Structure formats: C-alpha cells, structure tokens
C-alpha cells in the first residue's frame, strides 16, 4: 500500500466487537484480571494501554520498523534512548542539535558518567576520525535544527555499525512521510510527536521506533520501568492528527519551497538554509535519502534588531517554539528553542543572532509571501 | 484522633492538601520521581537499602549503620511496605544529621490528608496520583511536593530536561478526582476498619495486617504519625498459596486488578502482581509471603463486600465456617 493509504487504512481497534472508525480512548489506569496469578493482554496502563498500542503499532508501521513506543514528550523519548547507556559509555553527536537534547546530554547524563562529544557529522569522515571504542551511540538530526544541514544517514550508519555503535536519528523535521531512517541503516528513529506527527499543536509527545527485537525489548523495559509513556487521550489526538500527515506535509513543503525561493532572491536576506534549494551544499544527499526539503527553513537578515522586527510584526507567522503545525510559526532560535544549550557549547556553535526559523504551515502561499515581503520591506 | 476529614481542599487542592508546601508537581509517574531524585539530587549512582519491616527500632539502627558505611553517597527513599510502618521523624533526623542527604517519602497509601510527611521531616513527599489522589482509576500520574524553593527549582529543571510531564487532560482528570478525596478517604478508612475486623474474626484467616487493629504491632506509631489508618489492608488465609489464589478468583464484587486507592475494591496477590519484579530474596527480606492477599478497600457498602467474601470462602473451602 502507498503511504497515503497506510495513513488511514489500519486496524484502529483490534478485537473490538463494535468496529468503530476511530480508536476508543481507554482512559483507565488498570484492567480487571480473570485470575489472580496470570494476566490478560493488559494489566496496568503504565505497562500497556490499548489506545497507546494502536498508535505505537501505526508509527512503527509508518517508519518501516517493527516496534513503536510513545512517550510523554520528545525529550522523554530521547532520555529513554540515552538510558540504554551506562557509565563510561560515550555519545558522539552532530553539533547542530535541538537545545533540549544538548541540555540533557551536557547537564544530566554527565552525572551518570556518560560523556558526550560533538562532531560535524555532515562530513562522515569526521565521525570515522572521532569514534572510539567507548562510543556506544551516534546521535544526529537530519536535516538539523536550525541550520537544516543534511547528514548522509547511510554513510553514518555504516560507520556506526563498523564500530559496534548504535545509530539514532531524530526524524522530527522530516516525518516518516519524507524520510525513513531505519531503511537507511539507523537502529533507532525518534520523533518529537509534538511536531509533524501531531500537526495541530495540541499534543506534547515523543516516539521511538526500532526494527530489532532485542532493542525493542530494552526500550519497552525502560518505558515500563520509568513510567514515561503517553496518556490515552493524547494518543487519541495523535492518531487523529496522523491521518492527515501526507496532506499537511505536501501543502507545507510546497509552501516552504516557494518561500525559500522567494527569500533567497530577496536583497535584505543574507543566507537561506533549506535543503530543498538546489544550491544547498548537500542537496544531492537530501534528494537521495528523503522526499523533499520539508517545511522548516531558516534565514538571516543582517541584525538581531531586524530579526526581532520581522518576528514581532508578522501577521501569519506566529512567534512560538516548536514546529510542524498547520499554522506557520516564526522563532529566533538563539533566544528560544536553543536558549537551553549549555554556554560552553553555544560559543562553539555560533548561532547567529539574526537567524530566524520558519515552520511553514498550510496557509495560502501568496498570503505568506505577502506577509514576509512587507516585513522585509519595513526593515 | 482528630478527624482529618473536617478540612476540604478547595482552589489549589494539591498545595492545600500538603499545608505550607512550597510547590506540588504532577510528573508523569511515581517511578519517574525516583528517577528524578537519582539524576538530579544525588549526582551519584543510586544505591538501594531496604529498611527491614519487622522491627522499627531495628530498622532504624540498621539504617544508621548503613549510613555510616555509605556516608554522603546516599539518598533516602522510603516506600510504604505493607505490614510495617516506618518512623518518618526518626529517619528524617538521621538523614539530616548527614550533609547533603535528603529524605523522600512515598506517601501514596495515606495521602497528605492522613500523613503529612513534610511536617514529619521529609524533604520530598511523593505520590502515585494514580491511586487515592485520582481515586477513579482514570489516569497514570505521580507528584512530588517539597517546602524547599531551591529544591523545587532543581526538580523543575530536571523534569523539563527529561520531559517527563503529565498531559493536561490527565492533570484535569486528576484535579476532578481530587475534589472528593476527603470524602472518599473517610469512607475508605471506615470500610477498611470494618473489613479488617471481620477478617480477623474469621476462622479461615491466619493473619490480618491493618494499622487500625489492636493486634497490629505498631498501632501506637500509626496513631502518633497518621491521622487515620487508611484504606489498605493485607491478610493471609489459613490455606495454601494455591487455595488463596482460588479464593481471589472466586470473588465477584472485588475486582482482581493491579493498582489501589480507587472507588472500587481491588484485590491482588502481591507475589504474582505488584511485587513480581522484586527478586525472590529481596521479597523474602521484605516479608511478603507468597500467599499474602492485598486489599484496597473501595466505597461499596461493607456488608456487600463481606457477603462477597463469605460466598468466596464457601465456594473454595465449603460451607462450614
């Protein structure tokens, strides 16, 4: 089946006698058991819940994995992956990461004796040069946030596996519609489900999908032991939002391409970062491993004052962290999504103060262009 | 004992329910609370020590020795162990005699209404809100409360970093449930007292664990430390584990399900349910017999619950008492 069909044609309610068209919300903490010493399929919602199970199976299917897991946030999903590690292990990560991930790696994991080193993974040779016997996990986003750098996932997966390390890809900026890291060799794909999977800014959630049974069992053990699973009502909202993923993403990507082209020709814009533009340095890699450039892009406008003016005065682009919603949003990463990067790392990352990030929504592209045009004219 | 139910929490129930607490947080889960404490506060690998339940003074002495051996590399988490109460104030004193040592109490069985752990000296009071706080088996959740503003900030940061938050809908359901907590607890305690007494008088019951019974070894401590005896009890039948399990299966009104603290009476066999992940030797040290039956007494009329027990006794052991 094609992706569009898979989004809406799946068993929304296994074994339900009434055959509802949407998944019922099993808002229950516990489940009655027939016997005191043997348990049915579900016993306690921390360990498993039918609403969550439908969502977990669906995201696993969409990512071409075998097992999916849903968490109370994207960070809870990332934290769970890091709990596969033990003291003395090392994470090798691309330097351009979501601020929350940097904070977890740099300020929490160090307490458990796990070290983190950053490399420029857009050139896989840097990973080969930096990997050590202690490297247990290679962690990247692609395209990265906020610079939309593209990592060659197949190349990095090969290096990781040569050295016995796990390879984890945060696929939040692409969604399973545009990119399937497991097919490219990743061991773990994760999402902030808050973004494109949900698409409506009404759920905070996270997703992990794997294709290896032993790894799946370890992730399940952690999800159950740490109690970080997503509640049934939010699972329902995610299942609902997910059905329109392709429709939304097609519209959002089309708008993003138009906006990226417009911005790259505008005299007041100094740089545009968007992997769907042919002059993007890794355009060919993106073309090979994904189905487009996505709907997140960033650009610089010369000064932090100009950036602030554009963000605060735009009408359709609303200022907010997060991305992937049907509404267009605008943010200044230095002050918003990436403010939590530890200071020592922020110096080496050189996030420009005039960098604006757009998450392009499903509005009419002419309205979006008109809005940006008048904001740029005003500076 | 002064009635704890005279007081009804209103606008900010969790904070009100734990008087003077700087803040009360809903996190994703109780277990997460332990994880938070481990990662945030201790900054060392978590070391476990199980307080022996059988003798309170012995437990405290053993713990003092253990603290002396482990020094500052320790944090204390205290969880309720069925069948034994722990002297919170005494343990808090020991904890605070060491630098940099915190006492966290799992207050799930009693809730802040029946035991104010923070006032007794705990630094952190932890609740599985899934239980009495929600009270309707509708959500999974956990909370931490503390008086300490600096600790609050650290907990807030780690919760944000780990992303272990509770979703708004579940927080709302929990708040709805919380409104009836005082009324529910009142009934839970009253029903549990009646059931405990009835079970204790039953010839097929070998032992009942309920702090409100005269036979409970630490009843005086319960009276001093708690405002009521709670809605949880455990008992052993004068029968094999196998027959005890058949007894649970024969019950019709009591639901066999994990969890506790809900409006419905829930019954489990801890050895196969809530405590099955605990290694056998640890379970033996905790004093959890395989045939032990745990009862979370609900809000049904106690006569109906007793009738259910009677029919289960008859069906498993025959009609004669």
Contacts between the chains, C-beta under 8 A, distances in Angstrom:
chain1	res1	chain2	res2	distance
A	27	B	138	5.4
A	27	B	139	7.5
A	27	B	173	7.3
A	28	B	137	5.8
A	28	B	138	6.7
A	29	B	130	4.9
A	29	B	134	7.2
A	29	B	137	4.6
A	29	B	138	6.5
A	29	B	139	6.2
A	29	B	140	5.5
A	29	B	259	5.4
A	29	B	262	7.7
A	30	B	137	5.5
A	30	B	257	4.5
A	30	B	258	5.2
A	30	B	259	3.9
A	30	B	262	7.8
A	30	B	266	7.3
A	31	B	257	6.1
A	32	B	255	4.9
A	32	B	256	6.5
A	32	B	257	4.9
A	33	B	256	4.6
A	33	B	257	5.8
A	33	B	258	8.0
A	34	B	249	7.6
A	34	B	256	7.5
A	35	B	245	7.4
A	35	B	249	5.6
A	35	B	256	7.3
A	36	B	245	4.7
A	36	B	248	3.7
A	36	B	249	5.9
A	36	B	256	5.3
A	36	B	267	7.7
A	36	B	268	6.9
A	36	B	269	4.7
A	36	B	272	6.7
A	36	B	273	7.6
A	37	B	245	5.1
A	37	B	269	6.2
A	37	B	272	4.3
A	43	B	257	7.4
A	43	B	258	5.5
A	43	B	273	7.9
A	44	B	258	4.6
A	44	B	259	6.4
A	45	B	140	5.1
A	46	B	29	6.3
A	46	B	31	7.7
A	46	B	140	5.3
A	71	B	163	7.4
A	72	B	28	4.7
A	72	B	163	6.4
A	72	B	164	5.9
A	72	B	165	5.5
A	72	B	166	7.2
A	72	B	167	6.8
A	73	B	163	3.3
A	73	B	164	7.4
A	73	B	165	5.9
A	74	B	163	6.5
A	75	B	160	7.9
A	75	B	161	6.6
A	75	B	162	6.2
A	75	B	163	2.7
A	76	B	28	7.1
A	76	B	162	6.4
A	76	B	163	4.0
A	76	B	164	5.4
A	76	B	165	7.9
A	77	B	163	7.7
A	78	B	163	7.5
A	79	B	161	7.8
A	79	B	162	4.8
A	79	B	163	6.4
A	79	B	164	7.7
A	87	B	45	7.2
A	100	B	160	8.0
A	100	B	161	6.9
A	100	B	163	7.4
A	103	B	161	5.4
A	104	B	161	5.3
A	104	B	162	7.2
A	107	B	161	7.0
A	108	B	39	5.7
A	108	B	40	7.9
A	108	B	158	6.9
A	108	B	161	5.5
A	108	B	162	7.2
A	111	B	39	6.0
A	111	B	43	4.7
A	111	B	44	7.9
A	112	B	39	7.0
A	112	B	45	7.2
A	203	B	167	7.7
A	204	B	165	6.7
A	204	B	167	6.8
A	206	B	163	6.9
A	225	B	31	6.5
A	226	B	29	7.5
A	226	B	31	5.8
A	226	B	32	6.0
A	226	B	35	5.7
A	226	B	164	7.7
A	227	B	28	5.8
A	227	B	29	2.8
A	227	B	30	6.7
A	227	B	31	4.0
A	227	B	32	5.1
A	227	B	140	7.1
A	227	B	142	7.1
A	227	B	164	7.9
A	228	B	28	5.4
A	228	B	29	7.0
A	228	B	32	6.3
A	228	B	162	7.9
A	228	B	163	7.8
A	228	B	164	5.3
A	229	B	28	7.8
A	229	B	140	7.6
A	230	B	167	7.3
A	231	B	139	6.9
A	231	B	140	6.7
A	231	B	166	7.6
A	231	B	167	4.8
A	231	B	169	6.8
A	231	B	170	4.6
A	233	B	167	6.8
A	233	B	169	4.1
A	233	B	170	6.9
A	234	B	167	4.8
A	234	B	169	6.8
